[in-house]
Structures are given as C-alpha cells and as structure tokens.
Amino acid sequence: DDDDDDDENDPLRGKIIDPKTAALRRYPSGEPKPPRETECCGSGCVDCVWLRYRDGLLAHARFVEQTSSGVEATSDPDHVLKKALSRLEPAMKVFLEMEFRALDRKAAAAAREEEQRQNSAEDR
C-alpha cells in the first residue's frame, strides 16, 4: 500500500540519520517501502532510487540488530530486495544486481583495509 501517512507512526523516525535513505517511504515497522514504478527512470543513474532502497533496507536491519528499539526485524533484507526487484524488467534487474555486487565488494575491501590498519596500529 502506498500510504504516505505512515511517517508520523514511523518508529525509526529521526533515528537513522542517513541522507541517502532519509526520504524513503517507510512501513509502520520502519522498514523502507520499495520505490514506486514512476520513481525509477530505468537508465542506471549513479544514485538510483533502488540503490537508496537497498541502503535503507540494510540500515534498517542494522538498526534493529544493534538497538533495543522494540522494533522487530520483519524479514531478511536480501529476500525483501529480491522480491521487490522481481517486478523490474530483466535488464534493469541485472544492472542493479551487478551494482549491488560491486558495492558489496567495495565495502568488503574497505572493511579489510580498516582491519589491517587496526592490526598494524595494535602491533606498534
């Protein structure tokens, strides 16, 4: 349902401070809603609404996991994302999946670098 009236009841309202995901429409649980069909132009924008949606799902999952917010995780973010992507045209779906994999590799490399920095600092 595309009600935008949920914002006042959003248990995460004001708690996730992330400019990329702050404007996402959310369910009452705080989990972001997938973009509407009219919100994506399908041309592979650098800051695609689907990339922000994924960021929002992951941020929501981390928030629920790391806090005692009283908000229960509704489902696995990867499963929710795959279900939402299933309604897209195949070419756009493949493009986004490639983007997600590239972002995951970049995040993993940054985490490894940070771990190496911390280990070398501890060795000193």
SEDO-833564 format. One line per 8 residues: their letters; for each residue x, y, z of N, C-alpha, C, O. Coordinates in steps of 0.001 Angstrom, whole numbers, padded with zeros to 6 digits. Layout:
N
a	X/Y/Z/X/Y/Z/X/Y/Z/X/Y/Z  ...
END
This chain:
124
ddddddde	000857/-001181/000000/000000/000000/000000/000888/001224/000000/001929/001250/000658  000472/002242/-000745/001324/003409/-000954/000943/004590/-000084/001158/005737/-000476  000380/004334/001094/000041/005396/002026/001303/006112/002462/002271/005463/002857  001315/007436/002399/002444/008195/002904/002163/008710/004299/002968/009461/004850  001028/008321/004889/000657/008786/006214/001394/008039/007315/001246/008379/008489  002193/007018/006960/002911/006229/007958/003994/007046/008661/004402/006697/009769  004470/008136/008033/005626/008856/008537/005513/009224/010017/006495/009122/010752  004345/009645/010457/004193/010041/011853/004303/008847/012792/004704/009009/013944
ndplrgki	003958/007659/012327/003999/006454/013156/005305/005680/012999/005455/004601/013574  006235/006208/012240/007482/005514/011956/008329/005406/013221/008788/006428/013731  008553/004176/013752/009342/004046/014972/010803/004447/014778/011516/004683/015754  011250/004524/013531/012633/004904/013263/012768/006374/012908/013873/006855/012659  011662/007083/012884/011673/008493/012506/012677/009246/013370/012598/009240/014598  013619/009890/012697/014623/010665/013391/015768/009854/013970/016701/010438/014521  015735/008539/013866/016779/007710/014468/017858/007311/013474/019011/007123/013865  017513/007178/012204/018518/006850/011200/018860/008150/010497/018027/008731/009803
idpktaal	020069/008592/010680/020477/009847/010067/021381/009492/008902/022600/009400/009049  020785/009300/007775/021497/008940/006559/020813/009666/005416/019696/009315/005037  021472/010675/004863/020815/011461/003820/020362/010645/002616/019408/011022/001935  021043/009524/002347/020659/008707/001203/019315/008028/001416/018563/007817/000464  019011/007684/002671/017805/006903/002921/016740/007657/003715/015658/007123/003957  017032/008880/004118/016106/009625/004971/014750/009860/004304/013722/009868/004981  014739/010051/002995/013485/010390/002301/012679/009170/001874/011611/009320/001280  013160/007979/002160/012432/006780/001751/011098/006689/002479/011005/006981/003671
rrypsgep	010074/006283/001748/008784/005997/002383/008969/004736/003199/009709/003840/002793  008310/004652/004342/008510/003510/005225/007179/002905/005646/006142/003566/005703  007267/001606/005937/006139/000919/006551/006110/001309/008027/007094/001847/008534  005006/001052/008725/004965/001363/010163/006089/000696/010963/006478/001211/012012  006612/-000426/010496/007722/-001100/011184/009022/-000321/011058/009979/-000591/011784  009067/000636/010150/010298/001378/009886/011038/000869/008670/011924/001546/008149  010679/-000326/008210/011326/-000879/007019/010932/-000024/005806/009758/000305/005640  011900/000333/004965/011555/001168/003810/010663/000437/002811/010720/-000784/002666
kppretec	009844/001223/002135/008999/000674/001069/009790/000716/-000229/010618/001607/-000419  009546/-000234/-001124/010243/-000197/-002416/009817/001035/-003220/008716/001552/-003031  010682/001497/-004108/010317/002641/-004944/009089/002334/-005800/008864/001190/-006197  008317/003350/-006072/007189/003198/-006988/007739/003077/-008403/008865/003491/-008680  006943/002511/-009285/007387/002340/-010680/007792/003670/-011298/008726/003717/-012099  007111/004745/-010945/007388/006057/-011540/008616/006731/-010948/009045/007768/-011454  009197/006166/-009884/010354/006784/-009243/011683/006372/-009866/012712/006984/-009582  011675/005358/-010697/012912/004894/-011345/012789/005103/-012844/011828/004659/-013472
cgsgcvdc	013786/005792/-013411/013748/006059/-014856/014288/004881/-015666/014087/004820/-016879  014978/003941/-014998/015484/002759/-015691/016750/002995/-016491/017120/002163/-017319  017426/004127/-016258/018618/004408/-017053/019923/004176/-016289/020995/004535/-016778  019844/003584/-015105/021058/003263/-014357/021740/004470/-013748/022961/004604/-013833  020970/005343/-013140/021520/006548/-012503/022523/006180/-011414/022413/005125/-010789  023493/007050/-011194/024503/006840/-010168/023862/006728/-008791/024304/005921/-007973  022842/007512/-008522/022159/007481/-007232/020729/006979/-007426/019766/007643/-007043  020610/005813/-008020/019308/005224/-008334/018470/005038/-007070/019005/004727/-006006
vwlryrdg	017180/005226/-007187/016293/005033/-006036/016387/003604/-005509/016165/003367/-004322  016710/002660/-006373/016853/001264/-005929/018109/001090/-005082/018120/000272/-004162  019166/001843/-005375/020369/001782/-004544/020067/002370/-003166/020508/001837/-002147  019316/003467/-003140/018934/004064/-001855/018014/003132/-001081/018107/003035/000143  017124/002446/-001794/016217/001494/-001141/017021/000374/-000478/016759/000017/000670  017993/-000174/-001195/018846/-001229/-000631/019592/-000707/000586/019649/-001380/001615  020169/000498/000478/020850/001094/001622/019909/001212/002819/020295/000961/003961  018667/001599/002530/017671/001744/003592/017329/000415/004244/017196/000337/005465
llaharfv	017186/-000632/003434/016910/-001965/003992/018046/-002428/004895/017814/-002944/005989  019268/-002239/004427/020423/-002668/005211/020557/-001840/006489/020866/-002378/007552  020321/-000528/006382/020391/000336/007568/019321/-000055/008574/019571/-000075/009779  018134/-000364/008079/017046/-000776/008964/017413/-002080/009677/017196/-002215/010881  017965/-003032/008937/018350/-004317/009530/019434/-004117/010594/019377/-004729/011661  020426/-003255/010304/021480/-002974/011285/020899/-002298/012525/021267/-002628/013652  019988/-001347/012305/019376/-000630/013421/018629/-001598/014334/018775/-001553/015555  017840/-002460/013738/017064/-003424/014518/017999/-004361/015277/017753/-004692/016437
eqtssgve	019078/-004786/014609/020024/-005716/015217/020806/-005065/016364/021079/-005717/017372  021166/-003788/016217/022071/-003156/017165/021379/-002411/018305/022046/-001979/019244  020083/-002255/018244/019409/-001479/019277/018356/-002310/019983/017971/-003390/019534  017921/-001788/021060/016779/-002398/021733/015593/-001478/021499/014936/-001030/022438  015336/-001209/020235/014328/-000225/019839/012902/-000722/020016/011953/000056/019926  012753/-002000/020263/011401/-002554/020339/010848/-002863/018962/009720/-003342/018836  011637/-002592/017922/011223/-002882/016554/011728/-004273/016206/012910/-004567/016384  010853/-005122/015715/011270/-006464/015334/011631/-006489/013859/010993/-005826/013041
atsdpdhv	012650/-007255/013530/013008/-007427/012123/011861/-008148/011439/011419/-009202/011895  011381/-007576/010343/010255/-008190/009659/010700/-009306/008735/009971/-010278/008535  011901/-009176/008164/012398/-010222/007285/013832/-009922/006888/014381/-008870/007217  014417/-010853/006184/015781/-010730/005693/015839/-009671/004601/015070/-009748/003643  016744/-008663/004714/016802/-007598/003707/017062/-008113/002292/016510/-007581/001329  017909/-009154/002160/018203/-009682/000825/016953/-010286/000184/016707/-010097/-001007  016171/-011008/000978/014941/-011607/000465/013945/-010523/000057/013323/-010615/-001001  013796/-009501/000894/012871/-008401/000596/013290/-007703/-000695/012450/-007391/-001539
lkkalsrl	014593/-007459/-000844/015099/-006779/-002028/014867/-007617/-003283/014421/-007089/-004302  015162/-008912/-003220/014949/-009781/-004388/013488/-009804/-004799/013168/-009785/-005987  012608/-009845/-003817/011170/-009844/-004117/010769/-008532/-004804/010006/-008543/-005770  011281/-007414/-004304/010953/-006118/-004897/011525/-005996/-006310/010874/-005445/-007197  012739/-006508/-006519/013373/-006424/-007838/012689/-007312/-008867/012811/-007073/-010068  011978/-008321/-008416/011362/-009270/-009342/010341/-008598/-010259/010005/-009145/-011309  009854/-007446/-009886/008862/-006766/-010722/009497/-005887/-011811/008792/-005320/-012646  010822/-005782/-011794/011509/-004942/-012775/011748/-005684/-014080/011684/-006912/-014143
epamkvfl	012022/-004912/-015111/012405/-005502/-016392/013740/-006227/-016191/014573/-005782/-015402  013945/-007340/-016900/015160/-008137/-016693/016469/-007354/-016819/017384/-007560/-016022  016571/-006468/-017799/017824/-005725/-017992/018124/-004829/-016793/019272/-004739/-016358  017115/-004176/-016265/017317/-003302/-015111/017654/-004128/-013872/018493/-003739/-013059  016995/-005261/-013743/017259/-006150/-012603/018715/-006617/-012628/019388/-006596/-011598  019204/-007038/-013795/020587/-007495/-013929/021555/-006355/-013626/022556/-006550/-012935  021252/-005159/-014148/022099/-003999/-013887/022206/-003739/-012386/023305/-003551/-011863  021078/-003727/-011701/021081/-003445/-010261/021801/-004534/-009477/022528/-004234/-008529
emefrald	021609/-005787/-009858/022305/-006870/-009169/023821/-006722/-009312/024566/-006990/-008369  024281/-006290/-010509/025710/-006047/-010716/026180/-004887/-009838/027254/-004954/-009239  025382/-003832/-009764/025726/-002688/-008914/025821/-003106/-007450/026742/-002698/-006742  024872/-003915/-006999/024876/-004369/-005615/026127/-005193/-005315/026749/-005029/-004265  026492/-006086/-006251/027700/-006901/-006050/028943/-006013/-005988/029827/-006234/-005160  029008/-005008/-006866/030155/-004093/-006866/030223/-003317/-005547/031305/-003140/-004988  029083/-002859/-005055/029058/-002149/-003775/029478/-003056/-002633/030194/-002629/-001728  029033/-004313/-002671/029417/-005272/-001634/030923/-005525/-001651/031557/-005594/-000598
rkaaaaar	031496/-005664/-002855/032950/-005882/-002957/033716/-004665/-002428/034722/-004807/-001733  033228/-003479/-002764/033872/-002249/-002312/033812/-002143/-000781/034801/-001779/-000145  032666/-002458/-000199/032515/-002409/001253/033406/-003446/001927/034006/-003167/002965  033496/-004636/001347/034338/-005687/001916/035814/-005279/001865/036559/-005512/002817  036231/-004673/000758/037620/-004224/000637/037919/-003128/001660/038991/-003123/002265  036983/-002207/001856/037172/-001135/002841/037248/-001715/004250/038040/-001248/005069  036436/-002723/004538/036461/-003361/005859/037797/-004074/006084/038362/-004020/007176  038295/-004741/005038/039600/-005418/005157/040718/-004403/005403/041593/-004625/006239
eeeqrqns	040683/-003283/004665/041693/-002243/004852/041645/-001677/006265/042685/-001459/006887  040450/-001441/006766/040294/-000905/008124/040821/-001908/009149/041484/-001520/010111  040534/-003182/008951/041023/-004213/009864/042547/-004273/009845/043183/-004412/010890  043132/-004167/008642/044587/-004175/008535/045202/-002963/009233/046237/-003077/009889  044557/-001797/009087/045035/-000582/009754/045002/-000756/011271/045945/-000387/011970  043900/-001324/011770/043776/-001532/013209/044796/-002546/013707/045383/-002362/014773  045011/-003613/012945/046001/-004621/013343/047412/-004049/013353/048203/-004353/014246  047726/-003228/012367/049079/-002651/012328/049252/-001615/013429/050358/-001446/013941
aedr	048185/-000917/013804/048255/000041/014915/048464/-000686/016236/049186/-000199/017106  047837/-001848/016389/047991/-002639/017615/049388/-003217/017718/049906/-003386/018822  050014/-003527/016578/051358/-004108/016574/052427/-003101/016996/053522/-003485/017406  052108/-001830/016896/053118/-000802/017223/053320/-000657/018679/054131/000161/019112
END
